[in-house]
């Protein structure tokens, strides 16, 4: 397998918003090497890393997609929007088979020490917010043979819309409170799904901790940086979206307001 050629092919599929097939036998270390090559080329083209997405932290959807472990990928200044309010219009242009994922998002103030527990990890965070990641894939029918495929496919990241940020100090026990958080997902005013913070590896802070340990093992030398935005995985299933639709989220935590997203026709 020529990893550099595969990175070029994936970037071409992204630019053309088309499907592609990945070579058989792609393993996880190779997929992260391909992802690193893609990151280098995106930076050379002028995009700036803005942080990270963690995917497949919701164990309930692992069997549906054939992926049974978390993955991660960079998010970019070209794909991340930080809202001041709770409503936005979002374009789906350039996305292939897009889906809607309501998530909890963190902003880092400092790099955590290796092996930090959730309380020490929380002390490294500047803020928490509710956000929506628009995921998409260039692989047909959202079917993967292994975790390596979505890793190579840009970590499935398309867009990230982040709602109003709140200091983590607003929470007396952020680990437990964010794990208890409940969310209702609606499309066009009709309820589609419900989720909770504990769905993502028992809580968003625990998902962060798991990700940092896995990243240290599989991509040593890559670390989270101050200012990084990190989204921790969908609290519900990932739902197919289409231009012209309006989606909304409603959270049980008063300090994290729900969002209303209108997708451009």
C-alpha positions as CSV (number, residue, x, y, z in Angstrom):
1,X,0.0,0.0,0.0
2,X,1.3,3.4,-1.0
3,X,0.2,5.6,2.0
4,X,1.1,8.9,0.3
5,X,-1.0,8.0,-2.8
6,X,-3.9,7.0,-0.6
7,X,-3.8,10.4,1.1
8,X,-3.9,12.1,-2.3
9,X,-6.8,9.9,-3.3
10,X,-8.7,10.7,-0.2
11,X,-8.1,14.5,-0.6
12,X,-9.4,14.3,-4.2
13,X,-12.6,12.5,-3.0
14,X,-13.1,15.2,-0.4
15,X,-12.6,18.0,-3.0
16,X,-15.0,16.3,-5.4
17,X,-17.5,15.2,-2.8
18,X,-17.6,11.7,-4.1
19,X,-17.5,8.1,-2.9
20,X,-14.4,6.0,-3.0
21,X,-13.2,2.5,-1.9
22,X,-10.3,2.0,0.4
23,X,-7.7,-0.7,-0.2
24,X,-8.2,-4.0,1.6
25,X,-5.9,-4.7,4.6
26,X,-5.6,-1.1,5.8
27,X,-4.7,-1.4,9.5
28,X,-5.0,1.2,12.3
29,X,-1.4,2.4,12.5
30,X,-1.3,2.8,8.7
31,X,-4.6,4.7,8.8
32,X,-3.2,7.2,11.4
33,X,-0.1,7.6,9.2
34,X,-2.4,8.4,6.2
35,X,-4.3,10.9,8.4
36,X,-1.1,12.6,9.4
37,X,-0.1,12.9,5.7
38,X,-3.5,14.4,5.0
39,X,-3.1,16.9,7.9
40,X,0.3,18.0,6.6
41,X,-1.2,18.7,3.1
42,X,-4.2,20.5,4.6
43,X,-1.9,22.8,6.6
44,X,0.3,23.3,3.5
45,X,-2.8,24.5,1.7
46,X,-3.5,27.1,4.4
47,X,-5.9,25.3,6.8
48,X,-5.1,25.6,10.5
49,X,-5.7,22.9,13.1
50,X,-8.4,23.9,15.6
51,X,-8.5,20.8,17.8
52,X,-9.8,17.3,17.7
53,X,-12.9,15.2,17.3
54,X,-13.3,11.8,19.1
55,X,-15.6,9.4,17.3
56,X,-17.3,6.1,18.2
57,X,-17.4,6.8,21.9
58,X,-21.0,5.7,22.0
59,X,-20.9,2.0,22.5
60,X,-24.5,1.5,21.5
61,X,-23.8,2.3,17.9
62,X,-20.7,0.1,17.5
63,X,-22.4,-2.9,16.1
64,X,-24.4,-0.8,13.5
65,X,-21.2,0.6,12.0
66,X,-18.8,-2.3,12.5
67,X,-16.4,-0.1,14.5
68,X,-15.8,-1.2,18.1
69,X,-13.4,1.4,19.5
70,X,-13.0,5.1,19.6
71,X,-11.2,7.0,16.8
72,X,-10.0,10.6,16.5
73,X,-9.1,13.2,13.9
74,X,-8.2,16.9,13.7
75,X,-10.8,19.6,13.3
76,X,-10.0,22.8,11.4
77,X,-10.5,26.5,11.3
78,X,-12.4,25.9,8.1
79,X,-14.8,23.4,9.7
80,X,-15.4,24.8,13.2
81,X,-17.9,27.5,14.1
82,X,-18.1,29.0,17.6
83,X,-21.6,30.5,18.1
84,X,-22.4,33.3,20.4
85,X,-26.1,32.5,20.3
86,X,-28.0,29.2,19.9
87,X,-29.2,29.3,16.3
88,X,-27.3,29.0,13.0
89,X,-27.7,28.3,9.3
90,X,-25.2,25.6,8.1
91,X,-24.2,24.6,4.6
92,X,-23.9,20.9,3.7
93,X,-22.0,21.7,0.5
94,X,-19.1,19.3,-0.1
95,X,-20.3,16.8,2.4
96,X,-21.1,13.2,1.4
97,X,-23.9,11.3,3.2
98,X,-24.0,13.8,6.1
99,X,-25.3,12.9,9.5
100,X,-26.2,14.9,12.7
101,X,-24.4,14.2,16.0
102,X,-25.2,16.1,19.2
103,X,-22.2,16.2,21.5
104,X,-20.4,17.8,24.5
105,X,-17.4,19.9,23.5
106,X,-14.5,21.1,25.6
107,X,-11.9,23.8,25.2
108,X,-8.4,23.2,26.6
109,X,-6.5,25.8,28.7
110,X,-3.4,23.7,29.1
111,X,-1.9,20.4,28.1
112,X,-2.8,17.7,30.7
113,X,-0.1,15.5,32.3
114,X,0.1,11.9,31.0
115,X,-2.4,9.7,32.9
116,X,-4.3,12.6,34.5
117,X,-7.5,11.4,36.2
118,X,-10.8,13.2,35.5
119,X,-10.4,15.8,38.2
120,X,-6.9,16.8,37.0
121,X,-8.1,16.7,33.4
122,X,-11.0,19.0,34.3
123,X,-8.5,21.5,35.8
124,X,-6.9,21.7,32.3
125,X,-10.2,22.8,30.6
126,X,-11.2,26.4,30.0
127,X,-14.8,25.7,29.0
128,X,-17.5,23.2,28.2
129,X,-20.3,23.6,25.6
130,X,-23.0,21.7,23.7
131,X,-22.2,21.3,20.0
132,X,-23.2,19.5,16.9
133,X,-20.8,17.7,14.7
134,X,-21.9,17.1,11.1
135,X,-20.2,13.9,10.1
136,X,-19.9,12.4,6.7
137,X,-18.2,9.6,4.8
138,X,-16.8,8.9,1.3
139,X,-17.4,5.2,1.9
140,X,-20.7,3.8,0.5
141,X,-23.7,3.3,2.8
142,X,-21.8,4.2,6.0
143,X,-20.3,0.7,6.1
144,X,-16.8,0.0,7.5
145,X,-14.8,-3.2,7.7
146,X,-12.7,-1.9,10.6
147,X,-11.9,1.2,12.6
148,X,-9.0,2.0,10.2
149,X,-11.4,3.0,7.4
150,X,-13.1,5.9,9.2
151,X,-9.8,7.0,10.6
152,X,-8.3,7.4,7.1
153,X,-11.6,9.0,5.9
154,X,-10.9,12.2,7.8
155,X,-12.2,10.7,11.0
156,X,-15.7,11.3,9.3
157,X,-15.4,15.0,10.3
158,X,-17.4,17.5,8.2
159,X,-18.4,20.5,10.3
160,X,-18.5,21.3,14.0
161,X,-20.9,23.9,15.4
162,X,-20.2,24.8,19.0
163,X,-22.8,26.6,21.2
164,X,-22.2,29.1,24.0
165,X,-19.2,28.2,26.2
166,X,-19.4,27.9,29.9
167,X,-16.6,27.8,32.5
168,X,-16.2,24.2,33.8
169,X,-16.1,25.8,37.2
170,X,-19.8,26.3,36.9
171,X,-20.1,22.6,37.7
172,X,-19.6,21.4,41.2
173,X,-18.8,17.8,39.9
174,X,-18.3,18.1,36.1
175,X,-17.6,14.4,35.7
176,X,-20.9,13.2,37.3
177,X,-23.0,16.1,36.1
178,X,-22.0,15.8,32.5
179,X,-22.5,12.0,32.6
180,X,-26.1,12.6,33.9
181,X,-26.9,15.2,31.3
182,X,-30.0,14.2,29.1
183,X,-30.6,15.4,25.6
184,X,-33.7,15.3,23.2
185,X,-33.1,15.5,19.5
186,X,-35.8,16.9,17.2
187,X,-36.2,17.4,13.5
188,X,-38.9,19.7,12.2
189,X,-40.4,19.7,15.7
190,X,-40.7,15.9,15.9
191,X,-38.7,14.0,18.5
192,X,-36.3,11.5,16.9
193,X,-34.0,10.4,19.7
194,X,-32.9,10.8,23.2
195,X,-29.4,10.5,24.7
196,X,-27.3,11.1,27.8
197,X,-23.8,12.0,28.7
198,X,-23.0,8.5,30.0
199,X,-23.5,7.1,26.5
200,X,-20.0,8.3,25.6
201,X,-17.7,5.9,27.4
202,X,-19.6,6.6,30.7
203,X,-19.3,10.4,30.4
204,X,-17.6,13.2,28.3
205,X,-14.7,13.7,30.7
206,X,-14.1,9.9,30.7
207,X,-14.2,9.9,26.9
208,X,-11.5,12.6,27.0
209,X,-9.3,10.5,29.4
210,X,-9.7,7.4,27.2
211,X,-8.8,9.4,24.1
212,X,-5.6,10.8,25.6
213,X,-4.4,7.4,26.7
214,X,-5.2,5.9,23.3
215,X,-3.5,8.8,21.4
216,X,-0.4,8.4,23.5
217,X,-0.2,4.7,22.6
218,X,-1.1,4.9,18.8
219,X,0.2,8.3,17.8
220,X,3.0,9.1,20.3
221,X,4.3,12.6,20.2
222,X,0.9,14.1,19.2
223,X,-0.6,16.0,22.2
224,X,-3.5,18.3,22.9
225,X,-2.5,21.9,23.0
226,X,-3.8,25.0,24.8
227,X,-6.7,26.5,22.8
228,X,-7.7,23.1,21.3
229,X,-11.4,22.4,20.9
230,X,-12.3,18.7,21.5
231,X,-15.7,17.2,20.8
232,X,-16.3,13.9,22.6
233,X,-18.8,11.8,20.6
234,X,-22.5,11.7,19.8
235,X,-25.0,11.2,22.7
236,X,-27.5,9.7,20.3
237,X,-27.4,7.7,17.1
238,X,-26.0,9.7,14.1
239,X,-29.0,10.8,11.9
240,X,-29.1,11.4,8.2
241,X,-29.7,15.1,7.3
242,X,-30.7,16.9,4.2
243,X,-30.7,20.5,2.8
244,X,-33.7,22.5,3.9
245,X,-34.2,20.7,7.2
246,X,-34.3,22.3,10.7
247,X,-32.9,20.3,13.6
248,X,-32.9,21.2,17.3
249,X,-31.5,19.9,20.6
250,X,-32.9,20.3,24.1
251,X,-30.6,19.6,27.1
252,X,-31.4,19.0,30.8
253,X,-28.5,21.1,31.9
254,X,-29.7,24.8,32.1
255,X,-26.2,26.2,31.6
256,X,-25.8,24.4,28.3
257,X,-28.5,25.6,26.0
258,X,-29.8,23.5,23.1
259,X,-29.2,24.5,19.5
260,X,-31.3,25.1,16.4
261,X,-29.6,24.4,13.1
262,X,-31.1,25.3,9.7
263,X,-29.5,23.5,6.8
264,X,-29.3,25.6,3.6
265,X,-31.6,24.4,0.8
